[in-house]
Amino acid sequence: MNAPTIVRKPSVCPHDCPSACALDVEVIDGQRIGRVHGARDQDYTAGVVCAKVARYSERIHHPDRLLHPLRRVGPKGAGQFERVSWDDALAVVAEKFNAAERDFGAESVWPYFYAGTMGRVMRDGINRLTHAKKYSRFYGTICVGLAWPGFIAGAGKIAGPDPREMAKSDCVVLWGTNAVATQVNVMTHVARARKERGAKLVVIDIYRNATMEQADLALCLRPGTDGALACAVMHILFRDGLADWPYLEKYTDDPHGLEAHLRTRDPVWAAAITGLEVAEIEAFARLVGATKKTFFRLGYGFSRQRNGAVNMHAASCVAAVTGAWQYEGGGAFHNNAAIFHWKQTTLEGHAFIDPATRVLDQSRVGAILTGDPDALRGGPPVKAMLIQNTNPVSVAPDQTRVRRGFAREDLFTVVHEQFMTETAAMADIVLPATMFMEHDDIYAGGGHQYVEFAGKLIEPPGECRNNHQVICALAKRLGVDHPSFDLSPRELAEINLRESGLPPLADLIEKNWIDVQPDFRASHFLDGFAWPDGKFHFHVDWPRVPYGNIGPVGAWRSMPDLPDHWNAIEAATADYPFRLATSPSRSFLNSTFNETPSSLAREKAPCVLVHPDDAADLGVADGDWATLGSPRGEIRLRAKLFDGVQRGVLISEGIWPNAAFPDGKGVNTLTGADPVAPFGGAAFHDNRVWMKRKS
């Protein structure tokens, strides 16, 4: 027997927006995927990739992949489907969408998507159909709705120092990101700084995770108290002469006002709020105050609280007080989205947009589907949905309402998916989708500076079709006649790059990726920050932050205009004495990878991490079944004793399939979907709950 032919080809991981890792993929006999490696010749990925993507062959060749269009024949959610042809499936979809439009208006149809792929063509092309048909538009709030406004509030835009500069830092602060589990490339550059420069690593989080275990200084604080920590650190910097006054006078809006505001925000005040020791806060402040080349890598985790935008702004302010922005290897970084200048005019069909068409909040899908008039923005009920790249019946907050909404017999749902997810099981039509190695697309890494191309490596199995094919086929059946629906993915990618002022697709294909990081002065805002006055803003006029447009009316009114601890979190009470965070696991990415054997073997089963003293008070032993309840519902899962949290804090890692829980209710049964200030979003890590032993 001849040995298989293995050819290594470039690609891009589509699953994680900060990383978008450049890949080197083993293709076996032109038909199957072997081992997946990080691309060594791209200096951000630097040859490293997470374990779950390294074993991507488990996912792409999984025996449970959807291969053919299906039509529901039993009750919703019962999993009873029959195989149909693509023509028949698309005919049903067009018929139902047209009927909804005829009877309730075009806004009764809501195309719904998110970040299951970060490819520009495959993720965002659904908007072109939405806009052309005047369907209800989509407001994506699950991930960035709290973090981005908070960072923009200070710097004026989502951009910052070159992330590769972490390797040139003397101190790296990983704040609210479990990088070992979720951004392995960050740790690559941190390791280089520690090896070559003796750099210190500070990790700030709410539990002792894999990243915190590697820290020189680990600060484990209570959820939602990061703003208090940041304020106390700045108080110390001003108090002890560690603030960089020449920098503050030149680059910031009101340093004297900030100093005066912070005089009462001392370490004793912050210790009572955060649960940290005064000595820990003092040590952190002295370290970053004395180490000018400190790189603050600000993650998404600590902003997933109802006060998340305020916390993000406060944390970003620390780098301005120390003057760290001036130095290579210094400053504050959250995401590089603004450097790519994406326009996407043709790809998303901006010419079709009718500003009068309502925009519905992704995070409030449960309220929307159960008829909440505020969530529906005064418009008609949603009667039909097309869902791509997301699994709301697992990942959306307030799951009790979400599941009740999707169970409506008068709601027609078509789901374009790779597996029979919880959402697909609730659908009327299920369409089989390609994976990223089975189509062409372009990508950009929010956590780095590369625009990347990933070409089709193998043929898709069965009758799988990519997102672009489905959108174009539906457009024609729905009567949309426009040249943009006749273009290939590569043609749309070419136009998208040109409209955005980026290099042509031919260059991207030849080189695999192109570095678009601005020069040092621009990246460090040495010619001024992105606000009209050129200053970093300690004062925040929240409604003027250039981000949101449909958030809760007036919600910003109670937000502080200077860095502070904003006590807007879902605080513990006598009835709900614990605070629960639904943190990411190492082997899943939201609900992606929770079907692969190696990920399941590593994670084992859903559990809740509970401090041993809290467990003792409840009579809960390690491995006992426990019931957790919030104002939104109850779930059951195993308790795991863990002393790496403060008392009163619970952690449940990973989004498991609902079927992994005894009652079929996943962890997002407990999370709230109330719109969060200033512009909406979901506070996934901000939940007050009770816990008891389940006999």
C-alpha positions as CSV (number, residue, x, y, z in Angstrom):
1,M,0.0,0.0,0.0
2,N,1.3,3.4,-0.9
3,A,2.0,5.9,1.9
4,P,-0.4,8.8,2.0
5,T,0.7,12.1,0.4
6,I,0.8,14.8,3.0
7,V,1.1,18.4,1.8
8,R,1.2,21.3,4.2
9,K,-0.9,24.3,3.2
10,P,-1.7,27.7,4.8
11,S,-5.0,28.6,6.4
12,V,-6.5,30.8,9.2
13,C,-8.4,29.7,12.3
14,P,-11.9,31.3,12.1
15,H,-13.0,30.8,15.7
16,D,-11.4,33.4,17.9
17,C,-11.4,37.0,16.9
18,P,-8.4,38.2,18.9
19,S,-6.1,35.4,17.7
20,A,-7.2,34.5,14.2
21,C,-4.2,32.2,14.2
22,A,-2.2,31.7,11.0
23,L,-2.2,28.0,10.4
24,D,-0.1,25.4,8.6
25,V,-2.4,22.5,7.8
26,E,-1.5,18.9,6.8
27,V,-3.7,17.9,3.9
28,I,-3.7,14.1,3.3
29,D,-4.1,12.9,-0.3
30,G,-5.9,16.1,-1.1
31,Q,-9.0,14.8,0.7
32,R,-8.5,14.8,4.5
33,I,-7.0,17.0,7.2
34,G,-4.2,15.8,9.4
35,R,-2.5,17.7,12.1
36,V,-2.9,21.5,12.3
37,H,0.1,23.6,13.2
38,G,0.6,27.3,14.0
39,A,2.4,29.1,11.1
40,R,6.0,29.6,12.1
41,D,6.7,32.4,9.7
42,Q,4.0,34.7,11.0
43,D,5.5,36.5,13.9
44,Y,2.3,36.8,16.0
45,T,1.1,33.2,15.8
46,A,4.8,32.3,15.9
47,G,4.3,28.5,15.3
48,V,1.9,28.1,18.2
49,V,-1.8,27.0,18.1
50,C,-4.2,25.8,20.8
51,A,-4.7,22.1,21.3
52,K,-8.3,22.1,20.2
53,V,-7.4,23.5,16.8
54,A,-4.3,21.3,16.5
55,R,-6.8,18.4,16.5
56,Y,-9.2,20.0,14.1
57,S,-9.4,16.8,12.1
58,E,-11.6,15.4,14.9
59,R,-14.1,18.1,14.1
60,I,-14.0,18.4,10.3
61,H,-14.2,14.6,9.9
62,H,-16.6,14.0,12.7
63,P,-19.1,11.3,12.0
64,D,-22.0,13.4,13.3
65,R,-21.5,16.3,10.8
66,L,-24.7,17.4,9.1
67,L,-24.4,16.3,5.4
68,H,-27.9,16.8,3.9
69,P,-30.8,19.3,4.1
70,L,-33.4,18.2,6.6
71,R,-37.1,19.1,7.3
72,R,-38.7,18.7,10.7
73,V,-41.4,16.1,10.8
74,G,-42.0,15.9,14.6
75,P,-42.6,18.3,17.5
76,K,-40.1,21.2,17.8
77,G,-37.0,20.1,19.6
78,A,-37.7,16.4,19.4
79,G,-35.0,15.9,16.7
80,Q,-37.3,14.2,14.2
81,F,-36.3,15.2,10.6
82,E,-36.5,13.8,7.1
83,R,-33.9,14.3,4.4
84,V,-35.0,16.6,1.6
85,S,-33.2,18.1,-1.5
86,W,-31.6,21.5,-1.5
87,D,-34.3,22.8,-3.9
88,D,-37.1,21.6,-1.7
89,A,-35.5,23.1,1.4
90,L,-34.9,26.5,-0.1
91,A,-38.4,26.5,-1.6
92,V,-39.9,26.0,1.8
93,V,-37.7,28.8,3.3
94,A,-38.6,31.3,0.6
95,E,-42.3,30.4,0.9
96,K,-42.3,30.9,4.7
97,F,-40.2,34.1,4.5
98,N,-42.5,35.6,1.9
99,A,-45.6,34.6,3.9
100,A,-44.3,36.3,7.0
101,E,-43.5,39.4,5.0
102,R,-46.9,39.4,3.4
103,D,-48.8,38.9,6.7
104,F,-46.7,40.8,9.2
105,G,-44.3,43.0,7.1
106,A,-40.7,42.5,6.2
107,E,-39.4,43.3,9.7
108,S,-41.1,40.0,10.9
109,V,-38.1,38.2,9.4
110,W,-34.9,38.4,11.4
111,P,-31.6,36.9,10.0
112,Y,-29.5,36.1,13.1
113,F,-25.8,35.3,13.1
114,Y,-22.6,35.8,15.0
115,A,-18.9,34.8,15.3
116,G,-18.9,31.0,14.6
117,T,-16.7,32.1,11.8
118,M,-14.7,35.3,11.8
119,G,-14.3,35.2,8.0
120,R,-15.5,38.5,6.5
121,V,-17.4,37.0,3.5
122,M,-19.0,34.0,5.3
123,R,-19.9,35.8,8.5
124,D,-21.1,39.2,7.3
125,G,-22.7,38.4,3.9
126,I,-26.0,37.6,5.6
127,N,-26.4,41.4,6.2
128,R,-26.6,41.9,2.4
129,L,-29.7,39.8,2.3
130,T,-31.1,41.5,5.4
131,H,-30.7,45.0,4.0
132,A,-31.9,44.1,0.5
133,K,-35.1,42.7,1.9
134,K,-35.6,45.3,4.6
135,Y,-35.7,42.5,7.2
136,S,-35.1,43.4,10.9
137,R,-31.5,44.3,11.3
138,F,-29.1,42.7,13.8
139,Y,-27.3,44.3,16.7
140,G,-24.4,42.0,17.8
141,T,-23.9,42.6,21.5
142,I,-22.8,39.3,23.1
143,C,-19.0,39.9,22.9
144,V,-18.0,43.5,22.5
145,G,-20.9,45.6,23.6
146,L,-19.4,46.4,27.0
147,A,-15.7,46.1,26.4
148,W,-15.3,48.3,23.3
149,P,-17.2,51.4,24.6
150,G,-15.1,51.3,27.8
151,F,-11.8,51.3,25.9
152,I,-13.0,53.9,23.3
153,A,-14.0,56.1,26.2
154,G,-10.4,56.8,27.0
155,A,-8.4,56.3,23.8
156,G,-11.1,57.4,21.3
157,K,-10.9,54.2,19.2
158,I,-10.3,50.5,19.4
159,A,-6.5,50.3,18.7
160,G,-3.3,50.4,20.6
161,P,0.4,49.4,20.7
162,D,1.6,46.5,18.5
163,P,0.6,43.4,20.4
164,R,4.0,41.9,19.5
165,E,5.5,44.5,21.8
166,M,4.6,42.3,24.8
167,A,7.8,40.5,24.0
168,K,9.7,43.8,24.6
169,S,8.0,44.7,27.9
170,D,9.5,44.7,31.3
171,C,6.1,44.0,32.9
172,V,3.0,42.5,31.3
173,V,-0.4,42.9,33.0
174,L,-3.0,40.3,31.8
175,W,-6.2,41.8,33.1
176,G,-9.4,39.8,32.7
177,T,-8.1,37.3,30.2
178,N,-7.2,33.6,30.8
179,A,-4.7,33.7,28.0
180,V,-3.5,30.1,28.5
181,A,-6.9,28.9,27.7
182,T,-8.2,31.4,25.2
183,Q,-5.3,33.3,23.7
184,V,-2.3,31.0,23.7
185,N,-0.3,33.4,21.4
186,V,-0.3,36.1,24.1
187,M,1.5,33.7,26.3
188,T,4.1,33.1,23.6
189,H,5.1,36.8,23.6
190,V,4.9,37.0,27.4
191,A,7.2,34.0,27.7
192,R,9.7,35.7,25.4
193,A,9.7,38.8,27.5
194,R,10.3,36.8,30.7
195,K,13.1,34.8,29.1
196,E,14.9,37.6,27.4
197,R,14.2,40.6,29.6
198,G,13.3,39.1,33.0
199,A,9.9,40.7,32.7
200,K,7.3,40.4,35.4
201,L,3.9,38.9,34.7
202,V,0.9,40.2,36.6
203,V,-2.5,38.4,36.2
204,I,-5.7,40.0,37.5
205,D,-8.8,37.7,37.5
206,I,-11.5,36.3,39.6
207,Y,-10.2,32.8,40.1
208,R,-6.9,30.9,40.0
209,N,-6.9,29.7,36.5
210,A,-4.1,28.4,34.3
211,T,-2.8,31.9,33.5
212,M,-2.8,33.1,37.1
213,E,-0.8,30.1,38.1
214,Q,2.1,31.4,35.9
215,A,2.0,34.9,37.4
216,D,4.7,36.6,39.4
217,L,2.0,38.7,41.0
218,A,-1.6,37.2,41.0
219,L,-4.5,39.3,42.1
220,C,-7.7,37.4,42.6
221,L,-10.5,39.8,43.2
222,R,-14.3,39.7,43.5
223,P,-16.2,39.9,40.2
224,G,-17.1,43.4,39.0
225,T,-14.7,45.2,41.2
226,D,-11.9,45.9,38.7
227,G,-12.7,49.6,38.6
228,A,-12.1,49.9,42.3
229,L,-8.7,48.3,41.9
230,A,-7.7,50.6,39.1
231,C,-8.7,53.6,41.1
232,A,-6.7,52.6,44.1
233,V,-3.7,51.9,41.9
234,M,-3.9,55.4,40.4
235,H,-4.4,56.9,43.9
236,I,-1.1,55.3,44.9
237,L,0.6,56.5,41.8
238,F,-0.4,60.1,42.5
239,R,0.3,59.8,46.2
240,D,3.8,58.4,45.9
241,G,5.0,60.5,43.0
242,L,4.9,57.7,40.5
243,A,2.5,59.5,38.1
244,D,4.1,60.9,34.9
245,W,3.1,64.5,35.2
246,P,4.8,65.7,32.0
247,Y,2.9,63.0,30.0
248,L,-0.3,63.7,31.8
249,E,-0.2,67.5,31.2
250,K,0.5,66.9,27.5
251,Y,-1.7,64.0,26.6
252,T,-4.7,63.8,29.0
253,D,-7.8,65.9,29.5
254,D,-7.9,66.6,33.3
255,P,-5.1,64.9,35.3
256,H,-5.6,67.4,38.3
257,G,-9.3,66.7,38.4
258,L,-8.6,62.9,38.3
259,E,-6.0,63.2,41.2
260,A,-8.5,65.1,43.3
261,H,-11.3,62.6,42.5
262,L,-9.1,59.7,43.6
263,R,-8.0,61.1,46.9
264,T,-10.8,59.1,48.7
265,R,-10.2,56.0,46.5
266,D,-7.3,54.6,48.6
267,P,-6.2,51.0,49.0
268,V,-8.2,50.5,52.2
269,W,-11.4,51.6,50.3
270,A,-10.5,49.3,47.4
271,A,-9.6,46.3,49.6
272,A,-13.1,46.4,51.2
273,I,-14.6,46.3,47.7
274,T,-12.3,43.9,45.9
275,G,-11.4,41.5,48.7
276,L,-7.7,42.0,48.0
277,E,-5.2,42.8,50.7
278,V,-4.0,46.4,50.9
279,A,-0.4,45.1,50.5
280,E,-1.4,43.4,47.2
281,I,-2.8,46.6,45.8
282,E,0.3,48.6,47.0
283,A,2.7,46.1,45.4
284,F,0.9,46.2,42.1
285,A,0.9,50.0,42.0
286,R,4.6,50.2,42.9
287,L,5.5,47.6,40.2
288,V,3.7,49.4,37.3
289,G,4.6,52.8,38.6
290,A,8.3,51.9,38.7
291,T,8.3,49.9,35.4
292,K,7.7,52.3,32.6
293,K,7.6,49.6,29.9
294,T,4.4,48.0,31.2
295,F,2.0,46.5,28.7
296,F,-1.6,46.3,29.9
297,R,-3.3,43.5,28.0
298,L,-7.0,44.1,28.8
299,G,-9.3,41.1,28.1
300,Y,-13.0,40.7,27.7
301,G,-13.7,38.8,30.9
302,F,-13.7,41.6,33.4
303,S,-16.0,43.7,31.2
304,R,-18.8,41.0,31.2
305,Q,-20.4,42.7,34.2
306,R,-23.1,45.3,34.4
307,N,-20.4,47.9,35.2
308,G,-18.1,46.4,32.6
309,A,-17.7,49.5,30.4
310,V,-16.7,51.6,33.4
311,N,-14.2,48.9,34.6
312,M,-12.6,48.8,31.1
313,H,-12.2,52.5,31.0
314,A,-10.7,52.6,34.5
315,A,-8.2,49.9,33.8
316,S,-7.1,51.7,30.6
317,C,-6.6,54.9,32.5
318,V,-3.7,53.3,34.6
319,A,-1.4,53.3,31.6
320,A,-2.1,57.0,31.0
321,V,-1.2,57.9,34.6
322,T,2.1,56.0,34.4
323,G,2.9,57.3,31.0
324,A,3.5,53.8,29.7
325,W,2.1,54.7,26.3
326,Q,5.3,56.5,25.4
327,Y,7.5,53.4,25.4
328,E,7.9,50.4,23.1
329,G,6.5,47.5,25.1
330,G,4.2,49.9,27.1
331,G,0.7,51.1,26.9
332,A,-2.8,49.6,27.0
333,F,-4.2,47.2,24.4
334,H,-7.6,45.6,24.1
335,N,-8.3,45.1,20.4
336,N,-7.0,46.4,17.0
337,A,-10.3,46.6,15.2
338,A,-9.9,50.2,14.1
339,I,-6.6,49.7,12.2
340,F,-8.2,47.6,9.5
341,H,-10.7,50.3,8.3
342,W,-13.3,47.8,7.1
343,K,-16.0,49.4,4.9
344,Q,-17.8,46.3,3.6
345,T,-20.1,48.5,1.6
346,T,-20.8,45.8,-1.1
347,L,-20.4,42.8,1.1
348,E,-23.0,43.9,3.5
349,G,-25.2,45.8,1.0
350,H,-25.0,49.2,2.6
351,A,-26.7,50.8,-0.4
352,F,-29.8,48.8,0.5
353,I,-30.0,50.0,4.2
354,D,-33.2,51.8,5.2
355,P,-32.5,53.6,8.4
356,A,-36.1,53.2,9.4
357,T,-35.8,49.5,9.6
358,R,-35.7,48.4,13.2
359,V,-32.5,46.9,14.8
360,L,-32.9,44.0,17.2
361,D,-30.5,43.2,20.0
362,Q,-28.9,39.7,19.7
363,S,-28.6,39.3,23.5
364,R,-32.4,39.8,23.9
365,V,-33.4,37.0,21.6
366,G,-35.4,35.4,24.4
367,A,-37.4,38.6,25.1
368,I,-37.9,39.2,21.4
369,L,-39.2,35.7,20.6
370,T,-41.6,35.8,23.6
371,G,-43.1,39.1,22.4
372,D,-41.6,41.7,24.7
373,P,-42.7,45.0,23.1
374,D,-39.7,46.9,24.3
375,A,-37.3,44.2,22.9
376,L,-39.3,44.3,19.7
377,R,-38.9,48.0,19.5
378,G,-42.6,48.5,18.9
379,G,-42.6,46.5,15.7
380,P,-44.2,43.3,14.6
381,P,-43.5,39.8,16.2
382,V,-40.6,37.9,14.7
383,K,-42.2,35.1,12.6
384,A,-39.2,33.7,10.7
385,M,-35.5,33.5,11.3
386,L,-32.4,32.4,9.3
387,I,-29.5,31.5,11.7
388,Q,-25.9,31.1,10.7
389,N,-22.7,30.9,12.8
390,T,-24.3,30.8,16.2
391,N,-26.2,28.6,18.6
392,P,-28.5,30.8,20.6
393,V,-30.4,28.0,22.3
394,S,-27.2,27.3,24.1
395,V,-25.1,30.5,24.2
396,A,-27.6,33.3,24.6
397,P,-28.5,34.6,28.0
398,D,-31.9,34.0,29.8
399,Q,-32.2,30.5,28.3
400,T,-35.7,29.8,29.8
401,R,-37.1,32.6,27.6
402,V,-34.9,31.7,24.7
403,R,-36.1,28.1,24.6
404,R,-39.7,29.1,25.1
405,G,-39.4,31.5,22.1
406,F,-37.8,29.0,19.8
407,A,-40.5,26.4,20.7
408,R,-43.2,28.6,19.2
409,E,-45.1,26.6,16.5
410,D,-45.8,29.9,14.7
411,L,-42.1,30.7,14.4
412,F,-40.4,29.4,11.3
413,T,-36.7,28.8,11.7
414,V,-34.0,27.7,9.3
415,V,-30.6,26.9,10.7
416,H,-27.5,26.6,8.6
417,E,-25.1,24.5,10.7
418,Q,-22.3,22.0,10.9
419,F,-23.8,19.8,13.6
420,M,-27.2,19.2,15.1
421,T,-26.8,21.8,17.8
422,E,-29.5,22.7,20.3
423,T,-30.7,25.5,17.9
424,A,-30.7,23.2,14.9
425,A,-32.8,20.7,16.8
426,M,-35.5,23.5,17.3
427,A,-35.5,24.3,13.6
428,D,-38.0,23.6,10.8
429,I,-35.3,23.4,8.1
430,V,-31.7,22.4,8.8
431,L,-29.1,23.1,6.1
432,P,-25.6,21.5,6.2
433,A,-22.7,24.0,6.3
434,T,-19.1,23.9,5.3
435,M,-16.2,24.4,7.7
436,F,-13.4,26.9,7.1
437,M,-11.0,24.6,5.3
438,E,-13.8,23.9,2.7
439,H,-14.2,27.4,1.4
440,D,-12.3,30.7,0.7
441,D,-12.4,33.7,3.0
442,I,-10.4,36.6,4.4
443,Y,-9.8,37.4,8.1
444,A,-8.4,40.0,10.4
445,G,-7.1,39.3,13.9
446,G,-8.5,41.7,16.5
447,G,-5.6,40.8,18.8
448,H,-2.9,41.4,16.2
449,Q,-2.4,43.3,13.0
450,Y,-2.7,40.9,10.1
451,V,-5.2,40.6,7.3
452,E,-5.2,37.0,6.2
453,F,-6.4,34.8,3.4
454,A,-7.5,31.2,3.9
455,G,-8.2,29.2,0.7
456,K,-10.3,26.1,0.3
457,L,-8.1,23.0,1.1
458,I,-10.5,20.1,0.6
459,E,-14.0,19.4,-0.7
460,P,-16.8,19.5,1.8
461,P,-18.6,16.3,2.6
462,G,-22.0,15.3,1.5
463,E,-24.1,18.2,0.3
464,C,-22.6,20.9,2.6
465,R,-22.7,24.4,1.2
466,N,-21.0,27.6,2.5
467,N,-22.8,30.6,3.9
468,H,-22.3,32.7,0.7
469,Q,-23.9,30.0,-1.4
470,V,-27.0,29.9,0.8
471,I,-27.4,33.6,1.0
472,C,-27.1,34.0,-2.8
473,A,-29.5,31.1,-3.5
474,L,-32.1,32.5,-1.1
475,A,-31.8,36.0,-2.5
476,K,-32.8,34.8,-6.0
477,R,-35.7,32.8,-4.6
478,L,-36.8,35.9,-2.6
479,G,-36.8,38.1,-5.7
480,V,-33.6,40.1,-5.0
481,D,-31.9,40.9,-8.3
482,H,-28.5,42.5,-7.7
483,P,-25.0,41.8,-9.1
484,S,-23.5,41.3,-5.6
485,F,-25.4,38.1,-5.3
486,D,-23.7,36.7,-8.4
487,L,-20.2,37.2,-7.2
488,S,-17.9,34.5,-5.9
489,P,-16.4,34.6,-2.4
490,R,-13.0,35.7,-3.9
491,E,-14.7,38.4,-5.9
492,L,-16.5,39.8,-2.8
493,A,-13.3,39.5,-0.8
494,E,-11.4,41.5,-3.5
495,I,-14.1,44.3,-3.5
496,N,-14.1,44.3,0.3
497,L,-10.3,44.8,0.5
498,R,-10.4,47.6,-2.1
499,E,-13.3,49.5,-0.5
500,S,-11.4,49.3,2.8
501,G,-8.1,50.6,1.4
502,L,-6.3,47.4,2.0
503,P,-3.9,45.5,-0.3
504,P,-5.4,43.5,-3.2
505,L,-6.4,39.9,-2.8
506,A,-3.6,38.8,-5.1
507,D,-1.1,40.1,-2.6
508,L,-2.9,38.4,0.2
509,I,-3.0,35.1,-1.6
510,E,0.7,35.3,-2.5
511,K,1.8,36.2,1.0
512,N,-1.0,34.5,3.1
513,W,-1.1,37.6,5.3
514,I,-0.3,41.3,5.3
515,D,0.8,43.4,8.3
516,V,-1.2,46.6,8.6
517,Q,0.0,47.8,12.0
518,P,0.4,51.6,12.1
519,D,3.8,53.0,12.9
520,F,5.1,53.4,16.4
521,R,3.9,57.0,16.9
522,A,0.4,56.3,15.6
523,S,0.1,53.0,17.6
524,H,1.2,54.8,20.8
525,F,-0.9,57.9,20.1
526,L,2.2,60.1,20.4
527,D,0.7,62.6,18.0
528,G,-2.5,62.6,20.0
529,F,-5.3,60.2,20.9
530,A,-8.3,59.7,18.7
531,W,-10.6,62.3,20.3
532,P,-10.9,65.7,18.5
533,D,-8.8,67.4,21.3
534,G,-6.1,64.7,20.9
535,K,-6.3,63.9,24.6
536,F,-6.8,60.6,26.5
537,H,-10.1,61.2,28.3
538,F,-10.4,60.5,32.0
539,H,-13.8,62.3,31.8
540,V,-16.3,60.3,29.8
541,D,-19.4,61.8,28.1
542,W,-20.9,58.3,27.6
543,P,-23.6,59.1,25.0
544,R,-20.9,60.7,22.8
545,V,-18.7,57.5,22.8
546,P,-18.7,56.5,19.1
547,Y,-19.9,53.0,19.4
548,G,-23.5,52.2,20.1
549,N,-26.8,53.3,18.8
550,I,-29.7,51.3,20.2
551,G,-28.8,50.7,23.8
552,P,-31.2,51.2,26.7
553,V,-32.5,54.8,26.7
554,G,-30.8,57.0,29.3
555,A,-28.9,54.1,30.9
556,W,-25.7,56.2,30.8
557,R,-27.2,58.8,33.1
558,S,-26.1,57.0,36.3
559,M,-22.6,56.1,34.9
560,P,-19.7,57.9,36.5
561,D,-17.9,60.4,34.3
562,L,-14.5,59.7,35.9
563,P,-12.9,56.3,36.7
564,D,-14.7,54.7,39.7
565,H,-16.3,51.7,41.2
566,W,-19.8,51.8,39.7
567,N,-21.9,49.7,42.0
568,A,-24.3,48.5,39.2
569,I,-23.5,44.8,39.4
570,E,-26.0,42.1,40.4
571,A,-24.8,42.1,44.0
572,A,-25.3,39.1,46.3
573,T,-28.2,39.2,48.7
574,A,-29.5,37.1,51.6
575,D,-31.6,35.1,49.1
576,Y,-28.9,35.0,46.5
577,P,-25.7,34.9,48.5
578,F,-23.2,33.9,45.7
579,R,-21.9,35.6,42.6
580,L,-21.5,33.3,39.6
581,A,-19.2,33.8,36.6
582,T,-19.6,31.6,33.5
583,S,-16.0,31.6,32.4
584,P,-14.6,30.0,29.2
585,S,-13.1,26.6,29.4
586,R,-9.8,25.6,27.8
587,S,-11.2,23.0,25.4
588,F,-14.4,24.6,24.2
589,L,-15.0,27.9,22.4
590,N,-18.5,28.9,23.4
591,S,-20.4,25.8,22.1
592,T,-17.8,25.0,19.4
593,F,-15.6,22.0,20.1
594,N,-18.0,20.6,22.7
595,E,-18.7,17.8,20.3
596,T,-15.1,16.6,19.7
597,P,-13.8,13.6,21.6
598,S,-10.6,15.1,22.9
599,S,-12.3,18.2,24.2
600,L,-15.0,16.2,26.0
601,A,-12.4,13.9,27.5
602,R,-10.4,16.8,28.9
603,E,-13.4,18.7,30.3
604,K,-15.2,15.6,31.5
605,A,-18.5,17.2,32.7
606,P,-20.0,20.5,33.7
607,C,-19.3,21.5,37.3
608,V,-19.3,24.5,39.6
609,L,-16.1,25.5,41.4
610,V,-16.9,26.4,45.0
611,H,-14.6,27.5,47.9
612,P,-14.2,24.7,50.4
613,D,-15.5,26.8,53.3
614,D,-18.6,27.8,51.4
615,A,-19.1,24.1,50.5
616,A,-18.8,23.1,54.2
617,D,-21.4,25.7,55.2
618,L,-23.8,24.2,52.6
619,G,-23.0,20.6,53.5
620,V,-21.6,20.0,50.0
621,A,-18.8,17.6,49.4
622,D,-16.5,17.3,46.4
623,G,-18.5,15.7,43.6
624,D,-21.9,16.2,45.1
625,W,-24.8,17.2,42.9
626,A,-25.6,20.8,43.5
627,T,-28.6,23.0,42.5
628,L,-27.9,26.6,41.5
629,G,-30.7,29.1,41.1
630,S,-31.0,32.7,39.9
631,P,-34.0,35.0,39.3
632,R,-34.0,33.4,35.8
633,G,-34.1,29.7,36.7
634,E,-32.3,26.7,38.2
635,I,-29.8,24.1,37.0
636,R,-28.1,21.0,38.5
637,L,-24.4,20.2,38.1
638,R,-21.5,18.7,40.1
639,A,-19.7,20.7,42.8
640,K,-15.9,20.8,42.7
641,L,-14.1,22.1,45.8
642,F,-11.6,24.8,44.8
643,D,-9.7,27.2,47.0
644,G,-8.7,29.5,44.1
645,V,-11.7,31.8,44.5
646,Q,-12.7,34.2,47.1
647,R,-15.6,33.1,49.4
648,G,-19.0,33.8,47.9
649,V,-17.7,33.4,44.3
650,L,-18.7,30.5,42.1
651,I,-17.2,29.6,38.7
652,S,-18.7,27.4,36.0
653,E,-16.4,26.9,33.0
654,G,-17.5,26.3,29.4
655,I,-20.7,26.2,27.6
656,W,-21.7,22.6,27.6
657,P,-24.6,21.1,25.5
658,N,-27.8,21.4,27.4
659,A,-28.0,17.6,27.3
660,A,-24.9,17.4,29.5
661,F,-27.0,18.7,32.5
662,P,-29.4,16.3,34.3
663,D,-32.4,18.6,33.7
664,G,-31.4,19.6,30.1
665,K,-30.8,23.1,31.3
666,G,-27.4,24.7,30.6
667,V,-25.6,27.4,32.5
668,N,-27.1,30.3,30.6
669,T,-30.4,29.5,32.3
670,L,-28.9,31.6,35.1
671,T,-27.6,34.5,33.1
672,G,-29.6,37.7,32.5
673,A,-30.4,39.4,29.2
674,D,-31.4,42.8,30.6
675,P,-29.7,45.5,28.4
676,V,-26.5,46.8,30.0
677,A,-25.4,50.5,29.9
678,P,-24.3,52.3,28.0
679,F,-25.3,50.6,24.7
680,G,-26.6,47.2,25.5
681,G,-24.9,43.8,25.8
682,A,-25.0,40.8,28.1
683,A,-23.4,40.5,31.5
684,F,-22.6,36.8,31.4
685,H,-20.3,36.9,34.5
686,D,-22.6,39.0,36.6
687,N,-25.1,36.7,38.3
688,R,-26.3,36.5,41.8
689,V,-27.3,32.9,42.7
690,W,-28.1,30.6,45.5
691,M,-26.6,27.1,45.8
692,K,-27.7,24.1,47.7
693,R,-26.8,20.4,47.9
694,K,-29.1,18.2,45.8
695,S,-30.0,15.1,47.7
